[in-house]
Amino acid sequence: MGMGFIVSAAMEAAFRGSANYAGGLGVLETDKFYAAGRIGLPYILIVPFYPKGYVDYNVADRAKLVEVVNRHSFEFLSNLRHVKSISVKGSQGKLIAEADIYEYSFGSAKALLYRITRPLHIASLFEYLYRHHIDECTYYITAAAVASEIVKLIGNISIVDVQESHLALLLYMLPKSIRRRFITHTPGPWGHPRLCRSEAESLLDLSLPNVKTMTEAAMENADEVYTVSHKHSEITKKLFPKYADKIKYVTNGIDLERWRRIKEDPGSSEALMKLRLSFKEQLKSLISATSGKNIGDRLVVAWTRRIVKYKRPYFVERLVLEEDLRDRIFLVVAGKPHIWDHWGKDMAERFIRASRELDNIYFHSTYDTTIAYYLISGSDLLLFTPFPGWEASGTSHMKAMVNGVPVLSSKDGSSLELIQDNINGWLFGLDINEFIDIDRDARAQEIDELEYDDMVKKLVKIVNIYENDRDLYNSVSYNAYKTSIPFADINRVLKQYYPQYFSSP
């Protein structure tokens, strides 16, 4: 392909067997990484190495979550090759950080992971993923400075894609000869932290714009700005109208090799369902062995996400007690809250108690990509429930559909581009094209009530189809499989981001 390197800089990455990620962004970055390596792209991913990963939990007595170390597998660690140690300095030679750089390779792609070793107070900010609230500015400055130093070591770079605004400062530290792009992955407020202007200018000898957020600073200096779905682009243009003309979108995808269990079209809905039945039997065995529960012939409904307020896990909590459904569906729930998210931890503990007391719900607290693979593909229906306007894209619905599992989704993220109501899945609720503050806007509760009622109506309809018209259910499942694969394929995403690296048809 004879062109310069493609570099993606991110703050998390879900390599196989690693604990180096919190959620969707980390999975997306490694899906791109593995696919790029498989097809021969000159692709480099720059990301921190967090020795203690993100967070993991055990369940103690009284249904309390107890933190345990989120360990990297030996297989992952044994595939890291130490490249060199670097010392990164700022203005007037002041030490910013010392770091060890490790290489993780797959095909033509390689990841350069940096482990901060000194100063110790800065190394502690990178010990765990996303626990930098005690000193956010130092975290952002250090990440940008170390990534910039690694970029210098690479050479012959054509494109640098900066993922999320945590790395906005990197865009000001790259040579103008490199095409610099910014990709935002969330409309939520945590994706737009304040700009550490004076601290960064002093330590990095930069000149930064007079804006409030890291996102605005990134948009100001990037050559191009991308969002990750069509709806996300429309929401982002309203949140940041000054940069509306600069904003484009490439909808996220998934690595089919990693997530699709049915590798070839089985040719008919009947053949598809035979394969899916074997996946469901595996899931039944997993649930029976770990909880003693018997699913029977009930419709298995999965909700597998990060446990955070905007994804509305409380919809599932209410659903468990719905009189018209409680004996007809079995809910499989999995997810982790952030260690400092008290709302999310309380929600997870309520799921634990419900799972102990009720026979129609199973909750898995140690959620990871391996668990996701089996829970999603073994279910009969995936629930995708984000509050409209808050989900940038989402990919769990893609992981379901490419395995022939239909989805019942709120009208948000990329589901609007993929799901055709009553044909390859189902949609519920309102298509809201503004960003509503779910903590402060009184409309949020009204929207929740309306959307929950609509979701239940749609779910009753789906259960009736499953119980009384299995041919129709099978047809929707087969349509989900066939229609989702071209759209969800991460190779489509790579071609849209890097068309110049692909030969013309």
Secondary structure, 3 states (H helix, E strand, C coil): CCCCEEEEECCCCCCCCCCCCCCHHHHHHHHHHHHHHHHCCCEEEEEECCCCCCCEEEEEHHHEEEEECCCCCHHHHHCCEEEEEEEEECHHHCEEEEEEEEEEEECCEEEEEEEEEECHHHHHHCCCCCCCHHHHHHHHHHHHHHHHHHHHHHCCEEEEEEECHHHHHHHHCCCCCCEEEEECCCCCHHHCCECCHHHHHHHHCCCCCCCCEHHHHHHHHCCEEEECCHHHHHHHHHHCHHHHHHEEECCCCECHHHHCCCCCCCCCHHHHHHHHHHHHHHHHHHHHHHHCCCCCCCEEEEEECCCCHHHCCHHHHHHCCCCCCCCCEEEEEECCCCCCCHHHHHHHHHHHHHHHHCCCEEEECCCCHHHHHHHHHCCCEEEECCCCCCCCCCCHHHHHHCCCCCEEEECCCCHHHHCCECCCEEEECCCCCCCCCCCCCCHHHHHHHHHHHHHHHHHHHHHHHHHHCHHHHHHHHHHHHHHHHHHHEHHHHHHHHCHHHCCCC
